[in-house]
Amino acid sequence: MTDRMPPQVTLLLVGAGLAALGATYWHFYWRKEVCYGSWTSLNKTGLKCDLKNKLFGQHIVAKVILKAVTGFMNNKNPKKPLVLSLHGWTGTGKNYVSQLIAENIYQKGMKSNFVHLFTATTHFPHEAHIDKYKTQLVEWIRGNVSICPRSMFIFDEMDKMHPELMDSIKPYLDFYDNLNGVSYRQAIFIFLSNTGGEKIVEVALDFWRDGREREEIQLKDIEMALSLSVFNNKSSGFWHTSLIDKNLVDFFVPFLPLEYKHVIQCGLAEMARKGHVKNKKVVVKMARDLNYFPKEEKRIFSVQGCKVISSRLDFYI
């Protein structure tokens, strides 16, 4: 008697093991993210549905983003990268919209190797090191666009960004066929800023005081004043930058202050996301405890928007 297996059985098992390893390898290989095909193509229907069903109170944003992104992604030979500058108070949805764009272009969304997020306070915290940051940023953009022309770069906290940093990347946003052999025309740049929020609120208040519907506000009612406000604001990151006076920003997208009803919508959506049954009484109780303005009126525009809802809801549930 022996515990050893017959040679043919051993070979069979070894072969099966190698086959399993091979299948695992090929599965990994084909799941590896690449810069073409379905990995980096726009899901227009998905983006349209997300902007309609997941973004509340931002009719201008939904319309502009859908048209701008769809038009750019469908253009096989764009003349320059897509450059979007999103403006509005905290909690109005700027980060969320940039996330929705990424999720509907890149199969891995914000986790994609081709999506790059920069925040001023984290990546460029010290003004004394601005020259080093400029060099690092230029090299990062050049290197990643060389790997994937369809790269996305998101710059958060633009109101804390040094204007020289933005001017350093100006050539990559311009109408050049290529720079040192690298074309940037398929890339997407998104800037997020609180700057200009006061001007947007001013327009929203004027419409409200005149008894006009929020949905009557159009991009043309805000965009020019918004771009000038950003250009002349020393804290904007765009202060006197050539990105604006050379018209390299395709759209200045205004995020309106959210109203009480939008806070309710955000609260109900957050309850569902957390796996709870929607309970409007709970959400209303939470919403009524938040801060609103103008002070002389009762719950018109939310000060915090939807940003604090996720943490606040846990307290009320």
C-alpha positions, 0 to 999 in steps of 0.5 A: 500500500502507498499513499502516493497518487498514480502519475496520471492523477498527479499530472491531471491535478497539476494541469488543473491547477495550472489551468486555474492559475491561467484563468485567474491571470487572464481574468486579471489581465482583462480586468486591468484598466486600459485607456480605450474602449468601454474603460473610457467612454461616455455613458450619456444615458447614465449621466443624463439620469444621474443629473436628473435623479441624483442632483437636486435644485441645479437645473442650470448645472444639469443642462450645461454639464450634459451638453458640454461633456456629451459634445466634447466626448462625441467630438473625435477631434476636439481643438482643446481640452474640455475645461469646466469651472464649477462655482457655488457655496459649500454643499451645493453639489460641485464635488458630487457633479465631478464625481458623476462625470467621472463615473459615467466616463471611466469604468472605475469612476473616481478610483480610475488611474486616469482620474486625478484629484488635487486639493489645494490644502493637501497637495499645494499647502505652502506658498513658499514652495510654489515653484516646486509645486509648479514643476511637479504639477506640470510633470504629473499632467504631462506624464499621465496624459502621455499614458492616457490622453483621455485623462481627467484632472480635478482641482478642488479648493480653487479659492485656496490655489495660487494663481501662478500654479494655474498659469503654469498649466495654461499651455495644456489647456490651450489650442495646441495640436501637441506640446513636445509630442504630447496632445492634451486635446482629449483631456478634461480639466475641472475646477471647483471653487466657492468663489463667485458664490456671493454673485450667484446667491445675489442673482437667486435672491433677486429672482426670488424677491421678484416672485420669479421661478428659480427655473427661470434663471439661465446661464446667461443671467450669471456667467459673465458676472461670475467670470468677472467676479472670479477674475478680479477676486484675489482669493479665487485661484483665477485672480488675473490668470491667463486662463480667463483672459485667454478664454480657455475656460469653456464654461463657468457653471453656477451652482445655485443655493439650495432651498428647503425643499432641496434639503428634504430631497437630499435627506430622503435620498441619503436615507435610501443610500444608507439602507433605511426606509425613507421617512419624511418626518425624520428628514423634515425634523432634521431639515428644520434644524438647519440654518437658512437665509435671508434671516428675515425670511423663514427657510428659503436658502440653506446655508450648509446645503446638502453637505452636512446631511449624511452626518446629521441624519444619523442623529435623527434616525 
